[in-house]
Amino acid sequence: MKSTPRQTPSADPQVLLGRAVGLHQNGQLAEAAALYDQVLRRLPKQADALHLSGLIKAQTGALGEGIERIRLAVRADGRQPLFHANLGRLLEAAERWQEAAMAFGNAGRLTPLDPALPRMEAAAWMRAGCPDPAARALRRAMMLEPADAGSASDLGDALYDAGRFLPAADWYGRASTLEPQRILAAFNHGAALRDAGCLPTAAAAFRATALRAPMMAEPLEQRAGICRRLGDGTAAAAAASRLLVLNPGSAEAVRTLAALQGTSGNGDWLTRAVALDPLAEDMVLALAARLYGSGRPAAAERGYRRALELAPGSGLALSGLGLSRAAIGAAMGADGPMPPALRAVRAQPLDAVLAANAGSAIHLTGSRAQALAWYRRALVLEPGNAAAWVNVGKLRLDENAAEEAVGPLDRALRLRDPEQAAAANSNHGAALMALGLHREAVAAFRAALAVAPMDAAIRSNLLFCLCFDDGADPAEVFREHRMFERHLPPVPAVPHAVERGDQHRRLRIGYLSPDFQRYPGPGYHFLLPLVERHDRTAVEVTCYHNDRSRDAATGRFQAAADRWRSVAALPDEELDRQIRADRIDILVDAGGHMSRNRMTLLARRPAPLQMSLPLYPNTTGLSAVDYQFADPRIAPPGADALHSEALIRLPGCVLCYRPGESAVAPPDRPPLERNGHVTFGSFNNVTKVNAATIALWSRLLAAVPTARLVLKWRGLGTGSGLDRRLLSAFARHGIGAERLDLRGLTPDPYQGYTTIDVALDPVFANGGTTICDALWMGVPVLNQSGPTKIGRWGATLLSAVGLEELVTADDESYLAQGIRLASDRSFLDACRGGLRSRMAGSVLMDETAYARAVESGYREAWRRRCRDLPPAPFDVAVDSAP
């Protein structure tokens, strides 16, 4: 009988599984995989074999197959947390983050006491961009291990990414407290507080981080920026200075120190940064912006061109180039201001900043309607753009619509943009001042200076406004003027290359003014007679014109001067060098602290002697200005104590008036004969028409019930807010609108005087040019002399033409003389009769005598200098010769 082979029974699946696990543990993956497969052929749902073979698949490059094997294991036995956890790991490797997170979550639910699983779940959710479920997982981890700094920090990350900054800050703080060496958590604590809007607390947190990690630049950078936003210049400068030690190229440090350099006394950090890295486009751009903001448009223009070389498509550089060229006064055309500004907005049409800058460039070229359209476009794009609101307010001011300027400027202030705080407050002050609200304006200027204490233009605005504030103590106003130079950066003294031994040689006189033109200032009336009547054997005249605009009168000044310099675009350093190169002996300033002034230049003392011709109604306050011209009435005994300059008192009048060319002549008879009533009038700047003036004029109108009052100034008579404000102010004193005639300016300023019988001078702040204009048109001016220089113009001008009787000392005298002028025809006729010819023959219009007196003042001051004597007050004798 034939035998048959003996059959070998198959190994038990559990035995095979055990052998496979051993091989797997020893790294014999291929052999282990083969045995796992044998087990699965016999038991397809064997969970351990599915799980472990899935791991080997992943280890040998078949990640997708491994994931599917472990999914089968989970289906076979879903109660094993390890299956879920390893499925999560493989899904992480495949970057299938949400599935991985859910797998880790399933594992965690099976082993709720294992903190590692919620941490892994959270990490996957974060990679999936789902911070909320990540935060929930991490909260579970923290419940299990409350002292785990890593989980606390991760929870802070999740909450931060979810936009929940304050809770994030709490967890970052907890993490850095649990483990102080966790510097990143400490830094993130500050960042979360910053983004939650808790800036003071954030600044403190960044300071603590910087102390923990003294070689780490980032917390210093953050602290510098935040402290600057908070207005804490000292802390910002300290952080920025330390930051520059760690990182000399830090943009934040440079910008911070640049913004604070006036108060910190450091050098020009932006210039230094650009010198260190001339290819740093952002630094070049920031430096150009700073040059533009500091009134150096020519240098800014070069900077913006350099920025465009580095970044040809830069919208900010193009926009800045347009602004700089507009400020310089470049002609319109291919190389003018508009092409770059418009290219910027075409390149980035949705950028509100560039739209606002285009409006500013157009505004500077004089087209206000187009500028307003661009500002409005900027505000459509970004309603919260504070700079655009400020620009709208400035435009309204330029349109002489001060009332309409207040609203946009209020809006800018409410936005609380720290970069625009100074400009918004300063322009707000200018608008309030134009409305005669001087105390409110002073408060606005002070708010601007609190943000920008080194801004000389804003401080000049404050000083000019204080001159009009009838509630200000004159001694305090003087002190404020003296404080001006303390807020200027120190400039080293430079000797003058001017020979000083010859007391009798021809003197080189320089006149510095923005008003060598017919309008808008008084230069034509009071400077042109002096410049034209100078004795050219005694003086050589150089005119420094500090304004871009010109008119026919400018040509007359230029023709009368021996040398002419257009200096509006020159920064102080360059103009200083020019004046020194011209070897000027005496530099005479005719602007004071009024607009377009160069007080910061005078503080550098570019000439060995410097004087003030007081078209500005106060002292300059500068130690570098040696003398100021005056007369015995504008500066009575005791006035010297409120001047930093030594006073040169001229024998007649401190000013000499030349009328403008006009075909309008005084009427033969007063207007009351054709009107049937007396017409009072004031053509003064409305800022002088303060509450006390309105109250006094209202009393006069009430005492003369048939009288009318004409008020004429820019923007009046249009139904504007200024009209309404004035009408309401008089109505509060019982004077109806029917008794007031509000008029705007006319091309010929003399025209309106033919319609009034008597001019009323405001109290406290007298007129100047308007008094002279009225007298030239045969109109007597009723005046009240005040306690300060701005209230003494009437006394000196009216006395010069023999009308001292119209200079009163108080309200009751003013009222009595006003009633007399309205009711006593013989008195009115005596005041009006032949007034033009009387004025023409008076010292007020004796141009030659005035020029000789001024020259005598120059000569005596020069003699004192040649004898090494300090400036001292002196009187110029009548008929003195230089």
Disulfide bonds with the S-S distance in Angstrom:
none
